[in-house]
Amino acid sequence: MKPKIVLVCIVAAISLCLFACSPAPEQVSLEVSCDDFGQEQNITRQVEVTAGGSLMVTLCSNATTGYQWSETAVIGDNTVVQQTSHKFESPESDLVGAPGQEVWTFNALKKGTSTISMVYSQPWEGGEEASWTFDATVNVK
């Protein structure tokens, strides 16, 4: 009976070591500032993420202008990349009209390629549409 207990303890210890030593899932970040959008209204990026990792996209946003980014990104292949969250982060400055940021998080589900697209518009009828656009090609390895 004792050899079995010793063997179970050894297997458990090795399993814990392997689990503790495994790397944390990769998180890749893409950020586009208001200055970037001031130079180019339609921005395209390419990014590589490891399967099981995540992608965080941060885009300039100024709610005081009535503009906002699309809540949900348009994703080319939802089996490769999946949106998990979207939030607005207030500006760090106390100045009236200072821009904040909108942040999306995506999980890289499996190897493959997908696109992610967002549009910056005034969401009401007659509002300005697609003032800025952001597109990313995501290559999941």
C-alpha positions as CSV (number, residue, x, y, z in Angstrom):
1,M,0.0,0.0,0.0
2,K,2.8,2.4,0.8
3,P,4.4,2.3,-2.6
4,K,1.1,3.3,-4.2
5,I,0.8,6.3,-1.9
6,V,4.4,7.4,-2.7
7,L,3.7,7.0,-6.4
8,V,0.5,9.1,-6.2
9,C,2.4,11.8,-4.2
10,I,5.2,11.9,-6.8
11,V,2.7,12.1,-9.7
12,A,0.9,14.9,-7.9
13,A,4.1,16.8,-7.2
14,I,5.2,16.6,-10.8
15,S,1.8,17.7,-12.1
16,L,1.9,20.7,-9.8
17,C,5.4,21.7,-11.0
18,L,4.3,21.4,-14.6
19,F,1.2,23.5,-14.0
20,A,3.1,26.1,-12.0
21,C,5.8,26.3,-14.6
22,S,3.5,26.7,-17.6
23,P,3.6,30.2,-19.1
24,A,0.7,32.6,-18.6
25,P,-1.5,33.1,-21.6
26,E,0.0,35.8,-23.9
27,Q,-1.7,39.2,-24.0
28,V,-1.0,41.4,-27.0
29,S,-2.0,45.1,-27.0
30,L,-2.7,47.5,-29.9
31,E,-3.3,51.2,-29.2
32,V,-4.2,54.0,-31.5
33,S,-4.1,57.6,-30.2
34,C,-6.2,60.6,-31.3
35,D,-3.0,62.0,-32.9
36,D,-2.8,58.8,-35.0
37,F,-6.4,59.3,-36.2
38,G,-5.7,63.0,-36.8
39,Q,-3.2,61.9,-39.4
40,E,-5.2,59.1,-40.9
41,Q,-8.9,58.4,-40.5
42,N,-8.8,54.8,-41.6
43,I,-6.2,52.8,-39.7
44,T,-5.3,49.2,-40.4
45,R,-3.0,47.0,-38.3
46,Q,-1.8,43.4,-38.4
47,V,-1.1,41.5,-35.2
48,E,0.0,38.0,-34.2
49,V,-1.4,36.3,-31.1
50,T,-0.8,32.9,-29.6
51,A,-3.9,30.5,-29.5
52,G,-5.2,30.7,-25.9
53,G,-3.9,34.3,-25.5
54,S,-5.8,37.6,-25.8
55,L,-5.7,40.8,-27.7
56,M,-6.5,44.2,-26.2
57,V,-7.4,47.0,-28.6
58,T,-7.4,50.5,-27.2
59,L,-8.7,53.4,-29.4
60,C,-9.0,57.1,-28.7
61,S,-12.6,58.2,-28.0
62,N,-14.1,61.5,-27.1
63,A,-17.6,61.1,-25.7
64,T,-18.1,64.9,-25.4
65,T,-18.2,65.2,-29.3
66,G,-21.1,62.7,-29.5
67,Y,-18.9,60.2,-31.2
68,Q,-18.5,56.6,-30.0
69,W,-17.0,53.4,-31.3
70,S,-19.2,50.5,-32.2
71,E,-20.0,48.5,-29.1
72,T,-19.4,45.2,-30.7
73,A,-16.6,44.7,-33.2
74,V,-17.3,43.1,-36.6
75,I,-15.3,39.9,-36.5
76,G,-14.5,38.0,-39.7
77,D,-14.3,34.5,-38.1
78,N,-15.7,34.1,-34.6
79,T,-14.2,30.6,-34.4
80,V,-10.7,32.2,-34.4
81,V,-11.3,35.3,-32.4
82,Q,-14.0,36.2,-29.9
83,Q,-14.8,39.5,-28.3
84,T,-15.0,39.2,-24.5
85,S,-15.4,42.8,-23.3
86,H,-15.7,46.5,-24.3
87,K,-15.5,49.5,-22.0
88,F,-15.0,53.2,-22.0
89,E,-12.1,54.6,-19.9
90,S,-12.5,58.3,-18.9
91,P,-9.8,60.8,-19.7
92,E,-7.0,61.2,-17.2
93,S,-7.2,64.9,-17.6
94,D,-9.8,67.1,-15.8
95,L,-9.9,69.4,-18.9
96,V,-13.4,69.7,-20.4
97,G,-13.5,67.9,-23.7
98,A,-10.4,65.8,-23.0
99,P,-10.5,62.4,-24.9
100,G,-10.7,59.1,-23.2
101,Q,-10.3,55.6,-24.6
102,E,-12.4,52.6,-25.6
103,V,-11.0,49.2,-24.9
104,W,-12.0,45.9,-26.4
105,T,-10.6,42.5,-25.3
106,F,-10.6,39.5,-27.6
107,N,-9.7,35.8,-26.9
108,A,-7.6,34.0,-29.5
109,L,-9.5,30.7,-29.7
110,K,-7.6,28.6,-32.3
111,K,-5.0,28.9,-35.0
112,G,-6.2,30.8,-38.1
113,T,-6.7,34.4,-39.4
114,S,-9.6,36.7,-38.7
115,T,-10.4,40.4,-39.1
116,I,-11.7,42.8,-36.5
117,S,-13.4,46.1,-37.5
118,M,-14.8,49.1,-35.6
119,V,-16.4,52.3,-36.7
120,Y,-16.4,55.7,-34.9
121,S,-19.7,57.5,-35.5
122,Q,-22.4,59.6,-34.0
123,P,-25.0,56.9,-33.4
124,W,-28.2,58.9,-33.8
125,E,-30.3,59.3,-37.0
126,G,-28.6,62.0,-39.1
127,G,-25.3,61.7,-37.1
128,E,-21.9,61.6,-38.8
129,E,-21.1,58.0,-39.8
130,A,-17.7,56.3,-40.1
131,S,-15.6,59.4,-39.3
132,W,-12.8,57.0,-38.2
133,T,-12.4,53.3,-38.9
134,F,-10.1,50.7,-37.4
135,D,-9.4,47.3,-38.9
136,A,-7.0,44.6,-37.7
137,T,-6.0,41.4,-39.3
138,V,-5.4,38.9,-36.4
139,N,-3.1,36.0,-37.1
140,V,-3.5,33.4,-34.4
141,K,-0.5,31.0,-34.1
